[in-house]
Each structure stands twice: as C-alpha cells, then as structure tokens.
Amino acid sequence: MPNRYGEKLLALNVERILHYLSQGAAVQDRTAELLGLAGLLPVHPDTYRNAWRNRREFRMERMKAELEAAEKGEDSQGVAAGEEGTKTTT
C-alpha cells in the first residue's frame, strides 16, 4: 500500500534471507529482482530492461507533451501576431 508520497515501502529481514539463501533456497525471478535492488543479490537483468523501457516511455510522454505545448504556443502566438498586424499607429 503506497504511503502519502506514493511510495511503496518494504521491510526485509536480511538475516533470515541470507540464512535461507545459504541453505540453498530457490529464488523466483521477481524475488531475485527485489533482492537485487536491495543489494543482497546481483541486479537481475530484468531490472535493467524494465528501467530502460520505463525511461523510454517517460521520454516519449515528455516529448509528446512538449510537442502539444509547442503547438498550443504557436496557435496563441499566431493570434497575437495577427492582432499586432492590424493595429494602426498614429
């Protein structure tokens, strides 16, 4: 459940995890990702792939928002420029 900042927090009992790992416990992929992020195992390759995909999606969304903002800016600038052209100075 996210906290008030939108973060999902997790507590790990590192001693018990290391104990189970030393006893040969099998670790599933999702668990290996989590333990890799916690520094208990090497970082799982899926973690890198997911981070790369998330960065790419974020960049695409940001570029799309910037493009939409630029299009809106051109429309408002065009109106402002047209209005200035119709003004007469005496």
C-alpha positions as CSV (number, residue, x, y, z in Angstrom):
1,M,0.0,0.0,0.0
2,P,1.5,3.3,-1.0
3,N,2.3,5.9,1.6
4,R,1.2,9.5,1.4
5,Y,4.1,10.3,-1.0
6,G,3.0,7.5,-3.4
7,E,6.0,5.3,-2.4
8,K,5.6,1.6,-1.7
9,L,7.8,0.7,1.3
10,L,9.1,-2.8,2.2
11,A,11.0,-4.1,5.2
12,L,13.3,-7.1,4.7
13,N,14.7,-9.4,7.4
14,V,18.1,-9.5,5.9
15,E,19.5,-12.1,8.4
16,R,16.7,-14.6,7.6
17,I,17.0,-14.0,3.9
18,L,20.7,-14.6,3.9
19,H,20.2,-17.7,6.1
20,Y,17.7,-19.2,3.6
21,L,19.9,-18.4,0.7
22,S,22.9,-20.1,2.4
23,Q,20.7,-23.1,2.9
24,G,20.1,-23.3,-0.9
25,A,16.6,-21.8,-1.1
26,A,15.4,-21.3,-4.7
27,V,14.6,-17.7,-5.6
28,Q,12.0,-16.8,-8.1
29,D,12.6,-14.1,-10.8
30,R,10.5,-11.4,-9.1
31,T,12.1,-12.1,-5.8
32,A,15.6,-12.1,-7.3
33,E,14.8,-8.6,-8.8
34,L,13.7,-7.3,-5.4
35,L,16.7,-8.8,-3.6
36,G,19.0,-7.4,-6.4
37,L,17.6,-3.9,-5.8
38,A,18.1,-4.4,-2.1
39,G,21.8,-5.3,-2.7
40,L,21.5,-8.9,-1.4
41,L,21.9,-10.5,-4.9
42,P,23.4,-9.3,-8.2
43,V,20.9,-7.0,-10.0
44,H,18.6,-9.1,-12.1
45,P,18.8,-8.5,-15.9
46,D,15.0,-7.8,-16.0
47,T,15.6,-4.8,-13.7
48,Y,17.8,-3.2,-16.3
49,R,15.3,-4.0,-19.1
50,N,12.4,-2.6,-17.1
51,A,14.3,0.6,-16.2
52,W,15.2,1.1,-19.9
53,R,11.6,0.6,-21.0
54,N,10.4,3.0,-18.3
55,R,12.9,5.7,-19.3
56,R,11.9,5.3,-22.9
57,E,8.2,5.6,-22.2
58,F,8.8,8.6,-19.9
59,R,10.8,10.3,-22.7
60,M,8.1,9.6,-25.3
61,E,5.4,11.0,-23.0
62,R,7.5,14.1,-22.2
63,M,8.3,14.7,-25.9
64,K,4.6,14.3,-26.7
65,A,3.6,16.8,-24.0
66,E,6.3,19.3,-25.2
67,L,5.0,19.0,-28.8
68,E,1.5,19.6,-27.7
69,A,2.6,22.6,-25.7
70,A,4.5,23.9,-28.7
71,E,1.5,23.5,-31.0
72,K,-0.7,25.4,-28.5
73,G,2.0,28.1,-28.2
74,E,2.2,28.5,-32.0
75,D,-1.6,28.9,-32.1
76,S,-1.7,31.6,-29.4
77,Q,1.4,33.4,-30.9
78,G,-0.2,33.4,-34.4
79,V,-3.3,35.1,-33.0
80,A,-1.2,37.6,-31.1
81,A,0.9,38.3,-34.1
82,G,-2.2,38.8,-36.3
83,E,-3.7,41.2,-33.8
84,E,-0.5,43.3,-33.7
85,G,-0.5,43.5,-37.5
86,T,-4.0,45.0,-37.5
87,K,-3.1,47.8,-35.1
88,T,-2.6,51.2,-36.6
89,T,-0.2,53.7,-35.2
90,T,-0.9,57.5,-35.4
